[in-house]
Amino acid sequence: MICTPSGDGRRASRDERHRALVDAARALASEHGAHGFTVDRVAAAAGVSRRTVFNHFAGLDQLLVAVCEQVLAEVTTDLLAGVDRLTAELPPGEAGSRAAVDAVGEACRGVDLPTAIVTIHHLLGGPRELDERAAGISRTAFEHVGGRLRSRLLERAPGLDPLDLELALALLTNGLALIAGHWLEQHPDLTTDVPPAARADWDRLLDRLLHRLRVGHAG
């Protein structure tokens, strides 16, 4: 008798191939940088065909976004836990949206974003300021994190205005990507063992971003 894999089995197999591709791409990017590997090399390292790579990802840039998201995954888990803790009770309406974004900002202080940012910087080949490709990849990864935060906050407080929340989170995640680039320019030779002085500079930039989000341009 021929047994056909169940839907759950097929999904598990697909998820396993997806993880293998991301792991292979991360290993190759760690060794060669964002410009140092090809679809064929990723496929060979993951033990799949070239076609399988394109079944999962439209191209190398999308694959690199997934690698950056993998780096951010542990930080995001901690971030979501902090958001859960700080949003046990939210007021309705606009006040709730402001409180939700404030909670995300406070949660950002409690996670190790500097190490994740430096790791992504090295995976993308240590890009300089004018490397628009790398900046776009990093920005997209941050936007995906913003999407997860939006979903979690709407679960926690379904009465929040979705548009207000999305606008606020877009400003936050784009702001994080922006200050990350500025911070890396200030500290171009960082390793993942981020020294206290660089962390203090990051904290100051994060404080500046969160203050700007709270008071607006006029503040």
Phi and psi restraints in degrees (value plus and minus 20) as a CYANA .aco file:
   2 ILE   PHI    -111.5   -71.5
   2 ILE   PSI     106.8   146.8
   3 CYS   PHI    -119.6   -79.6
   3 CYS   PSI     103.8   143.8
   4 THR   PHI    -109.0   -69.0
   4 THR   PSI     109.8   149.8
   5 PRO   PHI     -77.8   -37.8
   5 PRO   PSI     120.2   160.2
   6 SER   PHI     -90.0   -50.0
   6 SER   PSI     147.6   187.6
   7 GLY   PHI     -79.2   -39.2
   7 GLY   PSI     -60.5   -20.5
   8 ASP   PHI     -84.0   -44.0
   8 ASP   PSI     -58.2   -18.2
   9 GLY   PHI     -85.7   -45.7
   9 GLY   PSI     -61.7   -21.7
  10 ARG   PHI     -84.6   -44.6
  10 ARG   PSI     -60.6   -20.6
  11 ARG   PHI     -83.7   -43.7
  11 ARG   PSI     -62.8   -22.8
  12 ALA   PHI     -82.4   -42.4
  12 ALA   PSI     -60.8   -20.8
  13 SER   PHI     -84.8   -44.8
  13 SER   PSI     -61.4   -21.4
  14 ARG   PHI     -84.9   -44.9
  14 ARG   PSI     -63.0   -23.0
  15 ASP   PHI     -82.2   -42.2
  15 ASP   PSI     -57.8   -17.8
  16 GLU   PHI     -84.8   -44.8
  16 GLU   PSI     -62.9   -22.9
  17 ARG   PHI     -85.1   -45.1
  17 ARG   PSI     -59.0   -19.0
  18 HIS   PHI     -79.3   -39.3
  18 HIS   PSI     -67.9   -27.9
  19 ARG   PHI     -83.3   -43.3
  19 ARG   PSI     -59.4   -19.4
  20 ALA   PHI     -82.5   -42.5
  20 ALA   PSI     -59.7   -19.7
  21 LEU   PHI     -86.7   -46.7
  21 LEU   PSI     -64.0   -24.0
  22 VAL   PHI     -85.1   -45.1
  22 VAL   PSI     -62.4   -22.4
  23 ASP   PHI     -81.8   -41.8
  23 ASP   PSI     -62.4   -22.4
  24 ALA   PHI     -84.6   -44.6
  24 ALA   PSI     -64.3   -24.3
  25 ALA   PHI     -83.6   -43.6
  25 ALA   PSI     -59.4   -19.4
  26 ARG   PHI     -85.3   -45.3
  26 ARG   PSI     -62.1   -22.1
  27 ALA   PHI     -83.4   -43.4
  27 ALA   PSI     -62.8   -22.8
  28 LEU   PHI     -87.8   -47.8
  28 LEU   PSI     -60.6   -20.6
  29 ALA   PHI     -85.9   -45.9
  29 ALA   PSI     -56.6   -16.6
  30 SER   PHI     -81.9   -41.9
  30 SER   PSI     -55.4   -15.4
  31 GLU   PHI    -106.3   -66.3
  31 GLU   PSI     -58.2   -18.2
  32 HIS   PHI    -138.4   -98.4
  32 HIS   PSI     -29.1    10.9
  33 GLY   PHI      64.2   104.2
  33 GLY   PSI     154.6   194.6
  34 ALA   PHI     -85.3   -45.3
  34 ALA   PSI     -44.7    -4.7
  35 HIS   PHI    -120.2   -80.2
  35 HIS   PSI     -14.4    25.6
  36 GLY   PHI    -125.2   -85.2
  36 GLY   PSI      -3.4    36.6
  37 PHE   PHI    -165.8  -125.8
  37 PHE   PSI     142.8   182.8
  38 THR   PHI    -145.5  -105.5
  38 THR   PSI     149.7   189.7
  39 VAL   PHI     -78.5   -38.5
  39 VAL   PSI     -61.2   -21.2
  40 ASP   PHI     -81.9   -41.9
  40 ASP   PSI     -60.6   -20.6
  41 ARG   PHI     -89.2   -49.2
  41 ARG   PSI     -58.4   -18.4
  42 VAL   PHI     -83.4   -43.4
  42 VAL   PSI     -65.3   -25.3
  43 ALA   PHI     -80.3   -40.3
  43 ALA   PSI     -64.5   -24.5
  44 ALA   PHI     -84.1   -44.1
  44 ALA   PSI     -62.5   -22.5
  45 ALA   PHI     -87.2   -47.2
  45 ALA   PSI     -51.9   -11.9
  46 ALA   PHI    -107.4   -67.4
  46 ALA   PSI     -29.4    10.6
  47 GLY   PHI      53.6    93.6
  47 GLY   PSI      12.6    52.6
  48 VAL   PHI    -149.6  -109.6
  48 VAL   PSI     156.1   196.1
  49 SER   PHI    -104.0   -64.0
  49 SER   PSI     142.1   182.1
  50 ARG   PHI     -78.2   -38.2
  50 ARG   PSI     -59.3   -19.3
  51 ARG   PHI     -81.7   -41.7
  51 ARG   PSI     -56.9   -16.9
  52 THR   PHI     -82.1   -42.1
  52 THR   PSI     -58.0   -18.0
  53 VAL   PHI     -76.9   -36.9
  53 VAL   PSI     -66.8   -26.8
  54 PHE   PHI     -95.2   -55.2
  54 PHE   PSI     -36.8     3.2
  55 ASN   PHI     -89.9   -49.9
  55 ASN   PSI     -43.7    -3.7
  56 HIS   PHI    -123.8   -83.8
  56 HIS   PSI     -51.6   -11.6
  57 PHE   PHI    -157.4  -117.4
  57 PHE   PSI     120.7   160.7
  58 ALA   PHI     -89.4   -49.4
  58 ALA   PSI     -44.5    -4.5
  59 GLY   PHI    -198.9  -158.9
  59 GLY   PSI    -195.2  -155.2
  60 LEU   PHI     -85.5   -45.5
  60 LEU   PSI     -55.6   -15.6
  61 ASP   PHI     -82.9   -42.9
  61 ASP   PSI     -61.9   -21.9
  62 GLN   PHI     -85.0   -45.0
  62 GLN   PSI     -55.6   -15.6
  63 LEU   PHI     -85.3   -45.3
  63 LEU   PSI     -60.4   -20.4
  64 LEU   PHI     -87.0   -47.0
  64 LEU   PSI     -54.0   -14.0
  65 VAL   PHI     -79.3   -39.3
  65 VAL   PSI     -64.1   -24.1
  66 ALA   PHI     -82.7   -42.7
  66 ALA   PSI     -57.4   -17.4
  67 VAL   PHI     -83.1   -43.1
  67 VAL   PSI     -66.2   -26.2
  68 CYS   PHI     -81.7   -41.7
  68 CYS   PSI     -59.0   -19.0
  69 GLU   PHI     -84.4   -44.4
  69 GLU   PSI     -56.4   -16.4
  70 GLN   PHI     -82.6   -42.6
  70 GLN   PSI     -61.5   -21.5
  71 VAL   PHI     -82.1   -42.1
  71 VAL   PSI     -60.3   -20.3
  72 LEU   PHI     -98.1   -58.1
  72 LEU   PSI     -32.2     7.8
  73 ALA   PHI     -79.4   -39.4
  73 ALA   PSI     -66.3   -26.3
  74 GLU   PHI     -85.6   -45.6
  74 GLU   PSI     -62.7   -22.7
  75 VAL   PHI     -81.8   -41.8
  75 VAL   PSI     -61.5   -21.5
  76 THR   PHI     -84.2   -44.2
  76 THR   PSI     -58.3   -18.3
  77 THR   PHI     -79.6   -39.6
  77 THR   PSI     -65.4   -25.4
  78 ASP   PHI     -85.6   -45.6
  78 ASP   PSI     -58.5   -18.5
  79 LEU   PHI     -83.5   -43.5
  79 LEU   PSI     -64.7   -24.7
  80 LEU   PHI     -84.2   -44.2
  80 LEU   PSI     -56.8   -16.8
  81 ALA   PHI     -83.2   -43.2
  81 ALA   PSI     -61.4   -21.4
  82 GLY   PHI     -84.6   -44.6
  82 GLY   PSI     -60.7   -20.7
  83 VAL   PHI     -82.1   -42.1
  83 VAL   PSI     -63.6   -23.6
  84 ASP   PHI     -78.0   -38.0
  84 ASP   PSI     -62.3   -22.3
  85 ARG   PHI     -86.9   -46.9
  85 ARG   PSI     -56.4   -16.4
  86 LEU   PHI    -111.7   -71.7
  86 LEU   PSI     -23.3    16.7
  87 THR   PHI    -141.4  -101.4
  87 THR   PSI      11.6    51.6
  88 ALA   PHI     -79.1   -39.1
  88 ALA   PSI     -54.9   -14.9
  89 GLU   PHI    -157.4  -117.4
  89 GLU   PSI     101.6   141.6
  90 LEU   PHI    -143.0  -103.0
  90 LEU   PSI     117.4   157.4
  91 PRO   PHI     -90.7   -50.7
  91 PRO   PSI     138.1   178.1
  92 PRO   PHI     -95.8   -55.8
  92 PRO   PSI     145.7   185.7
  93 GLY   PHI      50.2    90.2
  93 GLY   PSI    -170.9  -130.9
  94 GLU   PHI     -81.8   -41.8
  94 GLU   PSI     -57.9   -17.9
  95 ALA   PHI     -81.9   -41.9
  95 ALA   PSI     -57.2   -17.2
  96 GLY   PHI     -86.0   -46.0
  96 GLY   PSI     -59.2   -19.2
  97 SER   PHI     -83.3   -43.3
  97 SER   PSI     -63.2   -23.2
  98 ARG   PHI     -83.9   -43.9
  98 ARG   PSI     -63.9   -23.9
  99 ALA   PHI     -84.0   -44.0
  99 ALA   PSI     -56.5   -16.5
 100 ALA   PHI     -84.7   -44.7
 100 ALA   PSI     -65.3   -25.3
 101 VAL   PHI     -88.1   -48.1
 101 VAL   PSI     -57.7   -17.7
 102 ASP   PHI     -79.6   -39.6
 102 ASP   PSI     -59.0   -19.0
 103 ALA   PHI     -83.9   -43.9
 103 ALA   PSI     -61.6   -21.6
 104 VAL   PHI     -82.5   -42.5
 104 VAL   PSI     -63.6   -23.6
 105 GLY   PHI     -80.0   -40.0
 105 GLY   PSI     -65.0   -25.0
 106 GLU   PHI     -84.5   -44.5
 106 GLU   PSI     -57.5   -17.5
 107 ALA   PHI     -84.7   -44.7
 107 ALA   PSI     -52.7   -12.7
 108 CYS   PHI     -81.1   -41.1
 108 CYS   PSI     -49.4    -9.4
 109 ARG   PHI     -89.3   -49.3
 109 ARG   PSI     -44.7    -4.7
 110 GLY   PHI    -116.5   -76.5
 110 GLY   PSI     -13.6    26.4
 111 VAL   PHI    -139.6   -99.6
 111 VAL   PSI     140.6   180.6
 112 ASP   PHI    -109.2   -69.2
 112 ASP   PSI      46.3    86.3
 113 LEU   PHI     -84.4   -44.4
 113 LEU   PSI     -57.4   -17.4
 114 PRO   PHI     -74.5   -34.5
 114 PRO   PSI     -65.8   -25.8
 115 THR   PHI     -84.4   -44.4
 115 THR   PSI     -61.7   -21.7
 116 ALA   PHI     -82.5   -42.5
 116 ALA   PSI     -61.0   -21.0
 117 ILE   PHI     -85.0   -45.0
 117 ILE   PSI     -63.2   -23.2
 118 VAL   PHI     -85.3   -45.3
 118 VAL   PSI     -60.6   -20.6
 119 THR   PHI     -80.1   -40.1
 119 THR   PSI     -66.4   -26.4
 120 ILE   PHI     -82.4   -42.4
 120 ILE   PSI     -61.3   -21.3
 121 HIS   PHI     -75.8   -35.8
 121 HIS   PSI     -65.6   -25.6
 122 HIS   PHI     -91.8   -51.8
 122 HIS   PSI     -57.2   -17.2
 123 LEU   PHI     -82.2   -42.2
 123 LEU   PSI     -53.3   -13.3
 124 LEU   PHI    -108.1   -68.1
 124 LEU   PSI      -8.9    31.1
 125 GLY   PHI      69.1   109.1
 125 GLY   PSI      -0.2    39.8
 126 GLY   PHI      40.5    80.5
 126 GLY   PSI      30.5    70.5
 127 PRO   PHI     -83.5   -43.5
 127 PRO   PSI     127.4   167.4
 128 ARG   PHI    -108.6   -68.6
 128 ARG   PSI     158.9   198.9
 129 GLU   PHI     -76.3   -36.3
 129 GLU   PSI     -55.8   -15.8
 130 LEU   PHI    -109.3   -69.3
 130 LEU   PSI     -14.6    25.4
 131 ASP   PHI    -101.0   -61.0
 131 ASP   PSI      68.3   108.3
 132 GLU   PHI     -87.0   -47.0
 132 GLU   PSI     -53.1   -13.1
 133 ARG   PHI     -81.1   -41.1
 133 ARG   PSI     -70.5   -30.5
 134 ALA   PHI     -84.4   -44.4
 134 ALA   PSI     -60.0   -20.0
 135 ALA   PHI     -81.8   -41.8
 135 ALA   PSI     -60.7   -20.7
 136 GLY   PHI     -85.8   -45.8
 136 GLY   PSI     -61.0   -21.0
 137 ILE   PHI     -82.1   -42.1
 137 ILE   PSI     -67.7   -27.7
 138 SER   PHI     -83.4   -43.4
 138 SER   PSI     -62.9   -22.9
 139 ARG   PHI     -82.8   -42.8
 139 ARG   PSI     -60.5   -20.5
 140 THR   PHI     -83.6   -43.6
 140 THR   PSI     -59.5   -19.5
 141 ALA   PHI     -82.3   -42.3
 141 ALA   PSI     -62.5   -22.5
 142 PHE   PHI     -84.2   -44.2
 142 PHE   PSI     -58.1   -18.1
 143 GLU   PHI     -83.2   -43.2
 143 GLU   PSI     -57.2   -17.2
 144 HIS   PHI     -85.1   -45.1
 144 HIS   PSI     -57.6   -17.6
 145 VAL   PHI     -81.8   -41.8
 145 VAL   PSI     -60.9   -20.9
 146 GLY   PHI     -79.4   -39.4
 146 GLY   PSI     -58.0   -18.0
 147 GLY   PHI     -83.0   -43.0
 147 GLY   PSI     -60.0   -20.0
 148 ARG   PHI     -86.3   -46.3
 148 ARG   PSI     -58.8   -18.8
 149 LEU   PHI     -84.3   -44.3
 149 LEU   PSI     -62.1   -22.1
 150 ARG   PHI     -79.5   -39.5
 150 ARG   PSI     -67.1   -27.1
 151 SER   PHI     -81.1   -41.1
 151 SER   PSI     -62.7   -22.7
 152 ARG   PHI     -85.7   -45.7
 152 ARG   PSI     -62.4   -22.4
 153 LEU   PHI     -87.2   -47.2
 153 LEU   PSI     -56.3   -16.3
 154 LEU   PHI     -90.2   -50.2
 154 LEU   PSI     -49.1    -9.1
 155 GLU   PHI     -87.5   -47.5
 155 GLU   PSI     -61.8   -21.8
 156 ARG   PHI     -90.1   -50.1
 156 ARG   PSI     -56.0   -16.0
 157 ALA   PHI    -162.2  -122.2
 157 ALA   PSI      61.4   101.4
 158 PRO   PHI     -83.0   -43.0
 158 PRO   PSI     -33.9     6.1
 159 GLY   PHI    -100.1   -60.1
 159 GLY   PSI     -26.2    13.8
 160 LEU   PHI     -85.3   -45.3
 160 LEU   PSI     125.9   165.9
 161 ASP   PHI     -91.3   -51.3
 161 ASP   PSI      95.6   135.6
 162 PRO   PHI     -80.6   -40.6
 162 PRO   PSI     -57.2   -17.2
 163 LEU   PHI     -90.3   -50.3
 163 LEU   PSI     -65.9   -25.9
 164 ASP   PHI     -77.9   -37.9
 164 ASP   PSI     -63.6   -23.6
 165 LEU   PHI     -84.9   -44.9
 165 LEU   PSI     -63.6   -23.6
 166 GLU   PHI     -84.5   -44.5
 166 GLU   PSI     -60.8   -20.8
 167 LEU   PHI     -81.5   -41.5
 167 LEU   PSI     -65.5   -25.5
 168 ALA   PHI     -84.3   -44.3
 168 ALA   PSI     -62.5   -22.5
 169 LEU   PHI     -89.5   -49.5
 169 LEU   PSI     -53.1   -13.1
 170 ALA   PHI     -83.0   -43.0
 170 ALA   PSI     -62.7   -22.7
 171 LEU   PHI     -83.6   -43.6
 171 LEU   PSI     -60.1   -20.1
 172 LEU   PHI     -86.7   -46.7
 172 LEU   PSI     -71.1   -31.1
 173 THR   PHI     -88.3   -48.3
 173 THR   PSI     -58.7   -18.7
 174 ASN   PHI     -86.3   -46.3
 174 ASN   PSI     -55.7   -15.7
 175 GLY   PHI     -85.4   -45.4
 175 GLY   PSI     -59.8   -19.8
 176 LEU   PHI     -81.8   -41.8
 176 LEU   PSI     -63.8   -23.8
 177 ALA   PHI     -82.2   -42.2
 177 ALA   PSI     -59.1   -19.1
 178 LEU   PHI     -86.8   -46.8
 178 LEU   PSI     -68.1   -28.1
 179 ILE   PHI     -91.2   -51.2
 179 ILE   PSI     -45.8    -5.8
 180 ALA   PHI     -82.1   -42.1
 180 ALA   PSI     -64.3   -24.3
 181 GLY   PHI     -83.0   -43.0
 181 GLY   PSI     -62.1   -22.1
 182 HIS   PHI     -83.9   -43.9
 182 HIS   PSI     -62.6   -22.6
 183 TRP   PHI     -83.2   -43.2
 183 TRP   PSI     -61.5   -21.5
 184 LEU   PHI     -87.2   -47.2
 184 LEU   PSI     -51.9   -11.9
 185 GLU   PHI     -85.2   -45.2
 185 GLU   PSI     -57.3   -17.3
 186 GLN   PHI     -89.5   -49.5
 186 GLN   PSI     -49.7    -9.7
 187 HIS   PHI    -150.8  -110.8
 187 HIS   PSI      52.9    92.9
 188 PRO   PHI     -92.3   -52.3
 188 PRO   PSI     -34.8     5.2
 189 ASP   PHI    -132.3   -92.3
 189 ASP   PSI       6.5    46.5
 190 LEU   PHI     -89.5   -49.5
 190 LEU   PSI     127.0   167.0
 191 THR   PHI    -127.7   -87.7
 191 THR   PSI     157.9   197.9
 192 THR   PHI     -89.5   -49.5
 192 THR   PSI     -31.6     8.4
 193 ASP   PHI    -108.5   -68.5
 193 ASP   PSI      57.3    97.3
 194 VAL   PHI     -90.5   -50.5
 194 VAL   PSI     104.4   144.4
 195 PRO   PHI     -94.0   -54.0
 195 PRO   PSI     139.6   179.6
 196 PRO   PHI     -76.8   -36.8
 196 PRO   PSI     -57.6   -17.6
 197 ALA   PHI     -83.6   -43.6
 197 ALA   PSI     -60.9   -20.9
 198 ALA   PHI     -88.6   -48.6
 198 ALA   PSI     -58.2   -18.2
 199 ARG   PHI     -83.8   -43.8
 199 ARG   PSI     -58.9   -18.9
 200 ALA   PHI     -83.7   -43.7
 200 ALA   PSI     -59.5   -19.5
 201 ASP   PHI     -83.7   -43.7
 201 ASP   PSI     -60.4   -20.4
 202 TRP   PHI     -81.4   -41.4
 202 TRP   PSI     -64.4   -24.4
 203 ASP   PHI     -80.3   -40.3
 203 ASP   PSI     -58.2   -18.2
 204 ARG   PHI     -86.7   -46.7
 204 ARG   PSI     -60.8   -20.8
 205 LEU   PHI     -85.3   -45.3
 205 LEU   PSI     -61.1   -21.1
 206 LEU   PHI     -84.7   -44.7
 206 LEU   PSI     -62.0   -22.0
 207 ASP   PHI     -79.0   -39.0
 207 ASP   PSI     -62.4   -22.4
 208 ARG   PHI     -83.6   -43.6
 208 ARG   PSI     -63.2   -23.2
 209 LEU   PHI     -82.7   -42.7
 209 LEU   PSI     -68.0   -28.0
 210 LEU   PHI     -85.3   -45.3
 210 LEU   PSI     -57.2   -17.2
 211 HIS   PHI     -83.3   -43.3
 211 HIS   PSI     -63.6   -23.6
 212 ARG   PHI     -84.1   -44.1
 212 ARG   PSI     -57.6   -17.6
 213 LEU   PHI     -85.4   -45.4
 213 LEU   PSI     -55.1   -15.1
 214 ARG   PHI     -94.8   -54.8
 214 ARG   PSI     -61.7   -21.7
 215 VAL   PHI    -121.1   -81.1
 215 VAL   PSI     -33.6     6.4
 216 GLY   PHI      60.0   100.0
 216 GLY   PSI     159.1   199.1
 217 HIS   PHI     -83.4   -43.4
 217 HIS   PSI     -54.3   -14.3
 218 ALA   PHI     -87.9   -47.9
 218 ALA   PSI     -39.8     0.2
